[in-house]
Amino acid sequence: MRVMVIGSGGREHALAWKIAQSPLVEALFVAPGNGGSEKIATNLAVDINDHAAVIAAARDNGVDFVVVGPDAQVVAGLGDDVRAAGITCFCPSKEAGQLEGSKSFTKALCDEFDIPTAAYGRFEDEASALAYLYTQGAPIVIKADGLAAGKGVTVAMSVEEAEEAIIDCFSGAFGASGASVVIEEFMEGEEVSLFVLTDGKDLLPLTTAQDHKRAFDGDKGPNTGGMGAYSPAPIMSRDIYDQTMARIIAPTVRGMAQRGTPYAGVLYAGLMLTENGPKLVEYNARFGDPETQVMMLRMESDIVPLLHAVATGTLAGHDVTWKNAFALTVIMATKGYPGDYGKGSEISGADTLDSDTLTVFHAGTKREGERLLANGGRVLNVTALGASVKEAQERAYRGVDAIVWPEGFARRDIGWREIARES
């Protein structure tokens, strides 16, 4: 088949890298892609916010299967429009995408189907949100209700910090996404992510991962879209996994179907492992970034039949196999990220590192002739395999250290929790 991946980040490069390995794929396109994807596919200069332009590009290139990567396109209903044009598409419907696009939608679903999650309140004005905060105290979690590129969440350890986050939301720091605010209880525990494919009826669990959201070592600094990840996450024991599937994932898929908004896609559950068992932190309605990078490096199965089965409602009977190894990715970002940062700085050494145990996925890059330039906040994802998290980490940082990019930075402690447990 002829496949088009939608997006330009590290997630999309990793998906394209894996899809390109399938014997089922005759031609592969990435729209708009980046400096890494152009080495394995044909980049298409398409505005992915323009659904008609995406459909026209698909038709012009004879595409018969579209795989949507980014959250904004899921929530905007790109999948619905592509399907309406008669093209098979891996992407939840716009209605189902509310699981990520509206935190209050997901909270209401949890209430209705008794899915364990943090206690919360939802507010549409600053005064009532602040009044609720003063009755609850800190620590507490403030979330912009809509999409905010991974940056609309504040884990406030003081009332003053929570006040600032609420005022930021209602003053327009996150645009329309902050027009309403969800305030949640602070849950004690360790976070982990579980990824599950579903066609709206059947479930195919994929694997676990642990992300590192803060910008700097020791989980310090502002929240980002993710500075690194590893997979699998051994802290997700078989017992915790069974609880999660029975109490969180299965009721969600069943509940979405009962509501008339069946969910078909990848369900990305962010979980908090509390002393009272796993609780849902939030859902994402697409593959994670940077979790996809470690998942694709570990996946042995051909991903194309799995994605196509989800898109066509034929997931029953499919299975997935994984390499008996850990994968770890380190994000190299432009100095200043997640705040203001420059573009156009030159990177060298990234194109010569790929091996059986290490792959560099591109995110915010572009090429000008032979030069590789930074073109975003998160720029490179240096991703390695190892027999342990420690070995994967060592290989990944050897890759980071081989890349010459004075304007970049990376955390030096990705995987630290699991490495401490390993030792």
C-alpha positions as CSV (number, residue, x, y, z in Angstrom):
1,M,0.0,0.0,0.0
2,R,0.9,3.7,-0.3
3,V,1.1,5.3,3.2
4,M,1.2,8.9,4.4
5,V,2.2,9.8,7.9
6,I,0.9,13.2,9.2
7,G,3.3,15.3,11.3
8,S,6.8,16.6,11.6
9,G,8.1,15.5,15.0
10,G,10.1,12.7,16.5
11,R,7.0,10.6,16.9
12,E,6.3,10.8,13.2
13,H,9.9,10.1,12.2
14,A,9.8,7.0,14.4
15,L,6.5,5.8,13.0
16,A,7.7,6.4,9.4
17,W,11.0,4.6,10.2
18,K,9.0,1.6,11.4
19,I,6.4,1.7,8.6
20,A,9.2,1.9,6.0
21,Q,10.4,-1.5,7.1
22,S,7.1,-3.2,6.2
23,P,7.0,-5.3,3.0
24,L,3.4,-4.2,2.6
25,V,4.5,-0.6,1.9
26,E,5.1,0.3,-1.8
27,A,5.6,4.1,-1.1
28,L,5.8,6.2,2.0
29,F,5.1,9.9,2.4
30,V,5.4,12.2,5.4
31,A,3.5,15.5,5.6
32,P,5.3,17.8,6.2
33,G,8.1,15.7,7.7
34,N,11.5,16.8,8.8
35,G,15.2,16.5,8.1
36,G,15.2,12.9,9.2
37,S,12.1,11.6,7.5
38,E,13.3,12.8,4.1
39,K,16.0,10.2,4.2
40,I,13.4,7.3,4.4
41,A,10.3,8.8,2.8
42,T,9.1,11.6,0.5
43,N,8.3,14.7,2.5
44,L,5.3,16.6,1.3
45,A,5.1,20.4,2.0
46,V,1.5,20.4,3.2
47,D,-0.2,22.5,5.8
48,I,-1.6,19.8,7.9
49,N,-4.1,22.2,9.5
50,D,-5.7,22.4,6.1
51,H,-7.7,19.2,5.8
52,A,-8.6,19.7,2.2
53,A,-4.9,20.2,1.3
54,V,-4.0,16.9,3.2
55,I,-6.7,15.0,1.2
56,A,-5.6,16.5,-2.1
57,A,-2.0,15.5,-1.4
58,A,-3.1,12.0,-0.5
59,R,-5.1,11.7,-3.8
60,D,-2.3,13.3,-5.9
61,N,0.1,10.6,-4.5
62,G,-2.2,7.7,-4.7
63,V,-2.2,7.2,-0.9
64,D,-4.6,4.6,0.4
65,F,-3.7,4.7,4.1
66,V,-3.1,7.7,6.2
67,V,-1.6,7.6,9.7
68,V,-2.2,10.7,11.8
69,G,0.5,11.6,14.5
70,P,-0.1,14.9,16.3
71,D,-2.8,15.6,18.9
72,A,-4.0,18.8,17.3
73,Q,-4.9,17.0,14.1
74,V,-6.7,14.3,16.1
75,V,-8.7,16.8,18.0
76,A,-9.5,18.9,14.9
77,G,-11.1,15.8,13.3
78,L,-8.6,15.2,10.4
79,G,-9.3,11.5,10.6
80,D,-13.1,12.0,10.0
81,D,-12.4,14.2,7.0
82,V,-9.9,11.8,5.5
83,R,-12.3,8.9,5.9
84,A,-15.1,11.0,4.4
85,A,-12.9,11.3,1.3
86,G,-12.8,7.5,1.0
87,I,-9.3,7.0,2.4
88,T,-8.5,4.6,5.2
89,C,-7.2,6.4,8.2
90,F,-5.6,5.5,11.5
91,C,-6.9,8.3,13.7
92,P,-9.7,8.5,16.4
93,S,-12.8,10.4,15.5
94,K,-13.1,14.0,16.5
95,E,-15.7,13.1,19.1
96,A,-13.5,10.3,20.5
97,G,-10.5,12.6,20.5
98,Q,-12.1,14.6,23.3
99,L,-10.5,12.1,25.6
100,E,-7.4,14.2,25.0
101,G,-8.9,17.4,23.8
102,S,-11.0,18.0,26.9
103,K,-9.8,17.0,30.4
104,S,-13.3,17.7,31.7
105,F,-14.8,15.2,29.1
106,T,-12.5,12.5,30.4
107,K,-13.2,13.3,34.0
108,A,-17.0,13.0,33.3
109,L,-16.4,9.7,31.6
110,C,-14.4,8.5,34.7
111,D,-17.3,9.6,36.9
112,E,-19.9,7.8,34.8
113,F,-18.0,4.5,34.5
114,D,-16.3,4.4,37.9
115,I,-12.8,4.7,36.5
116,P,-10.3,5.6,39.3
117,T,-8.8,9.1,38.9
118,A,-8.0,12.2,41.0
119,A,-10.8,14.1,42.6
120,Y,-11.4,17.3,40.7
121,G,-13.3,20.5,40.0
122,R,-13.9,22.3,36.7
123,F,-14.1,26.0,36.4
124,E,-14.9,28.6,33.7
125,D,-13.9,31.7,35.6
126,E,-10.9,32.8,37.7
127,A,-12.8,33.7,40.8
128,S,-14.5,30.4,41.3
129,A,-11.3,28.5,40.5
130,L,-9.4,30.5,43.1
131,A,-12.2,30.0,45.7
132,Y,-11.9,26.2,45.1
133,L,-8.2,26.4,45.5
134,Y,-8.4,28.1,48.8
135,T,-10.7,25.4,50.2
136,Q,-8.3,22.6,49.0
137,G,-4.8,24.0,49.7
138,A,-1.6,22.7,48.2
139,P,-0.1,20.6,46.8
140,I,-2.6,20.6,44.0
141,V,-2.6,20.2,40.2
142,I,-3.9,22.9,37.8
143,K,-4.7,22.0,34.2
144,A,-5.8,23.9,31.2
145,D,-8.8,22.0,30.0
146,G,-7.7,21.8,26.3
147,L,-4.6,21.0,24.4
148,A,-1.5,23.0,25.4
149,A,1.4,21.1,23.8
150,G,2.2,19.3,27.1
151,K,2.8,22.6,28.9
152,G,-0.7,23.3,30.3
153,V,-0.2,21.4,33.6
154,T,1.2,22.8,36.8
155,V,1.9,20.6,39.8
156,A,1.8,23.3,42.4
157,M,3.5,22.7,45.7
158,S,2.2,26.0,47.2
159,V,-1.0,27.9,47.0
160,E,0.9,30.9,45.5
161,E,2.2,28.7,42.7
162,A,-1.4,27.4,42.1
163,E,-2.7,30.9,42.1
164,E,-0.2,32.0,39.4
165,A,-1.1,28.9,37.2
166,I,-4.9,29.7,37.4
167,I,-4.3,33.4,36.6
168,D,-2.1,32.4,33.7
169,C,-4.8,30.1,32.2
170,F,-7.5,32.7,32.4
171,S,-5.3,35.5,31.2
172,G,-4.8,33.7,27.9
173,A,-1.4,32.0,28.3
174,F,-2.8,28.9,26.6
175,G,-5.3,30.6,24.4
176,A,-8.7,28.9,24.1
177,S,-7.3,25.8,25.8
178,G,-7.2,27.7,29.1
179,A,-10.7,29.1,28.9
180,S,-11.7,26.5,31.4
181,V,-9.6,24.9,34.1
182,V,-9.6,21.6,35.8
183,I,-8.2,21.5,39.4
184,E,-7.2,18.1,40.6
185,E,-6.0,16.6,43.9
186,F,-2.3,15.9,44.0
187,M,-1.7,12.1,43.8
188,E,1.3,10.6,45.5
189,G,3.1,8.0,43.5
190,E,5.2,7.3,40.4
191,E,3.9,7.9,36.9
192,V,3.9,5.4,34.1
193,S,2.3,5.1,30.7
194,L,0.5,2.2,29.1
195,F,-0.3,2.1,25.3
196,V,-3.1,0.0,24.0
197,L,-4.5,-0.4,20.4
198,T,-8.2,-0.7,20.0
199,D,-10.7,-0.7,17.1
200,G,-13.5,0.3,19.4
201,K,-14.3,-3.3,20.3
202,D,-11.2,-5.4,20.8
203,L,-8.0,-4.5,22.7
204,L,-4.4,-5.2,21.9
205,P,-2.1,-3.9,24.7
206,L,1.3,-2.7,23.4
207,T,3.8,-1.8,26.1
208,T,4.7,0.5,28.9
209,A,7.1,3.5,29.1
210,Q,8.1,6.2,31.5
211,D,8.5,9.8,30.3
212,H,10.6,12.7,31.9
213,K,8.5,15.9,31.6
214,R,10.7,18.4,33.4
215,A,13.4,20.3,31.5
216,F,16.4,19.7,33.7
217,D,18.1,17.0,35.7
218,G,16.5,15.8,38.9
219,D,13.1,16.6,37.5
220,K,13.7,20.3,37.9
221,G,12.5,23.2,35.8
222,P,9.4,23.8,33.7
223,N,7.2,21.1,32.2
224,T,8.0,20.2,28.5
225,G,6.6,18.0,25.9
226,G,9.1,15.3,27.2
227,M,12.9,15.3,27.5
228,G,13.4,11.5,27.3
229,A,11.8,8.1,28.0
230,Y,12.5,4.4,28.4
231,S,10.5,1.3,27.7
232,P,9.4,-1.1,29.1
233,A,8.8,0.3,32.6
234,P,9.4,-2.6,35.1
235,I,7.5,-0.7,37.8
236,M,4.3,-1.7,36.0
237,S,4.1,-5.2,37.5
238,R,1.7,-7.9,36.2
239,D,-0.7,-7.1,39.1
240,I,-0.7,-3.4,38.3
241,Y,-1.2,-4.1,34.6
242,D,-4.1,-6.4,35.3
243,Q,-5.8,-3.8,37.5
244,T,-5.2,-1.1,34.9
245,M,-6.7,-3.1,32.1
246,A,-9.7,-4.2,34.2
247,R,-10.5,-0.9,36.0
248,I,-9.3,1.8,33.6
249,I,-8.7,0.7,30.0
250,A,-11.6,-1.8,29.4
251,P,-14.3,0.4,31.1
252,T,-13.0,3.4,29.0
253,V,-13.4,1.5,25.6
254,R,-16.7,0.0,26.7
255,G,-18.0,3.4,28.0
256,M,-17.0,5.3,24.8
257,A,-18.9,2.7,22.7
258,Q,-21.9,2.9,25.0
259,R,-21.9,6.7,24.7
260,G,-22.0,6.4,20.9
261,T,-18.5,7.7,20.4
262,P,-16.4,4.5,19.9
263,Y,-12.7,5.0,20.3
264,A,-10.5,3.5,17.5
265,G,-6.8,4.3,17.7
266,V,-4.0,4.1,20.2
267,L,-5.1,4.8,23.7
268,Y,-2.2,6.3,25.7
269,A,-3.0,6.1,29.4
270,G,-0.9,8.2,31.8
271,L,-1.2,6.5,35.2
272,M,-0.2,7.3,38.8
273,L,0.7,4.3,40.8
274,T,-0.7,5.2,44.2
275,E,-0.9,3.2,47.4
276,N,-4.6,2.5,46.5
277,G,-3.7,1.1,43.1
278,P,-3.3,2.7,39.6
279,K,-5.3,5.8,38.9
280,L,-5.7,7.6,35.6
281,V,-3.8,10.9,35.3
282,E,-5.0,11.6,31.7
283,Y,-5.5,10.1,28.3
284,N,-3.8,11.0,25.1
285,A,-5.6,10.1,21.9
286,R,-2.4,9.3,19.9
287,F,1.1,7.8,20.2
288,G,3.3,9.5,22.7
289,D,6.3,11.7,22.0
290,P,9.0,10.7,23.0
291,E,7.5,7.3,24.0
292,T,6.9,6.3,20.3
293,Q,10.7,6.5,19.7
294,V,11.5,3.8,22.3
295,M,8.5,1.7,21.3
296,M,9.3,1.6,17.6
297,L,12.9,0.6,18.4
298,R,11.7,-2.3,20.5
299,M,8.9,-3.5,18.3
300,E,9.6,-6.7,16.3
301,S,6.2,-7.0,14.6
302,D,5.3,-5.3,11.4
303,I,3.3,-2.3,12.6
304,V,1.4,-1.7,9.4
305,P,-1.1,-4.6,9.7
306,L,-1.8,-3.5,13.3
307,L,-2.5,0.1,12.4
308,H,-4.6,-1.0,9.4
309,A,-6.6,-3.4,11.5
310,V,-7.4,-0.7,14.0
311,A,-8.5,1.6,11.1
312,T,-10.7,-1.1,9.6
313,G,-12.2,-2.6,12.7
314,T,-10.4,-5.9,12.3
315,L,-8.1,-6.0,15.3
316,A,-9.3,-9.3,16.7
317,G,-6.7,-12.0,16.4
318,H,-3.7,-9.7,15.9
319,D,-0.7,-9.9,18.2
320,V,2.5,-8.0,18.8
321,T,6.0,-9.1,19.6
322,W,8.9,-7.1,21.2
323,K,12.6,-7.4,21.4
324,N,13.9,-8.7,24.7
325,A,15.6,-5.4,25.5
326,F,15.1,-2.0,26.9
327,A,15.1,1.2,24.8
328,L,15.9,4.7,26.1
329,T,15.7,8.0,24.3
330,V,17.4,11.3,25.1
331,I,15.9,14.5,23.7
332,M,18.4,17.1,22.5
333,A,16.6,20.5,22.6
334,T,17.5,24.0,21.6
335,K,18.7,26.1,24.5
336,G,15.8,28.1,25.9
337,Y,13.2,25.4,25.3
338,P,10.4,25.2,26.5
339,G,10.5,29.0,26.5
340,D,11.8,31.2,23.7
341,Y,14.5,29.7,21.5
342,G,16.3,30.4,18.3
343,K,16.2,28.5,15.0
344,G,18.8,27.8,12.4
345,S,21.8,26.6,14.4
346,E,23.9,23.9,12.7
347,I,24.2,20.4,13.9
348,S,26.9,17.9,12.9
349,G,27.5,14.3,13.6
350,A,23.9,13.1,13.8
351,D,23.8,11.4,10.4
352,T,26.6,8.9,11.1
353,L,25.5,7.3,14.3
354,D,22.8,4.7,13.3
355,S,23.7,1.1,14.3
356,D,22.0,-2.1,15.4
357,T,21.6,-0.6,18.9
358,L,21.3,3.2,18.3
359,T,19.1,5.3,16.1
360,V,18.7,9.1,15.9
361,F,15.2,10.2,15.3
362,H,14.7,13.8,14.1
363,A,12.1,16.2,15.5
364,G,12.7,19.9,14.8
365,T,15.2,19.7,12.0
366,K,15.5,20.8,8.4
367,R,18.1,20.4,5.7
368,E,19.8,23.1,3.6
369,G,21.9,21.2,1.1
370,E,24.3,19.2,3.2
371,R,23.7,21.2,6.4
372,L,21.4,19.9,9.1
373,L,19.8,22.8,11.0
374,A,17.7,23.0,14.2
375,N,14.2,24.1,13.4
376,G,12.3,23.7,16.7
377,G,12.4,23.2,20.4
378,R,12.9,19.5,20.7
379,V,15.3,18.7,17.9
380,L,16.8,15.2,18.1
381,N,15.9,12.0,19.8
382,V,19.0,9.8,20.4
383,T,17.5,6.4,21.0
384,A,19.4,3.2,22.1
385,L,18.7,-0.5,23.0
386,G,20.3,-2.3,25.9
387,A,20.0,-5.4,28.0
388,S,19.2,-3.0,30.9
389,V,18.0,0.5,31.3
390,K,21.6,1.4,32.4
391,E,23.1,-0.1,29.2
392,A,20.6,1.6,27.0
393,Q,21.3,4.9,28.8
394,E,25.0,4.6,28.4
395,R,24.7,3.9,24.6
396,A,22.3,6.8,24.2
397,Y,24.6,9.3,25.9
398,R,27.5,8.1,23.9
399,G,25.4,9.1,20.9
400,V,24.5,12.5,22.4
401,D,28.2,13.2,23.1
402,A,29.1,12.4,19.5
403,I,26.8,15.1,18.2
404,V,28.3,18.6,17.8
405,W,25.6,21.2,18.5
406,P,26.7,24.1,20.8
407,E,23.1,25.6,20.8
408,G,21.6,22.3,22.1
409,F,21.1,20.8,25.6
410,A,19.9,17.5,27.0
411,R,19.1,16.1,30.4
412,R,21.8,13.7,31.7
413,D,19.7,11.6,33.9
414,I,17.0,9.9,31.7
415,G,16.0,6.6,33.2
416,W,17.3,7.6,36.7
417,R,14.5,6.0,38.7
418,E,14.8,2.6,37.1
419,I,18.6,2.7,37.1
420,A,18.5,3.3,40.8
421,R,16.2,0.2,41.2
422,E,18.5,-1.9,38.9
423,S,21.5,-1.1,41.1
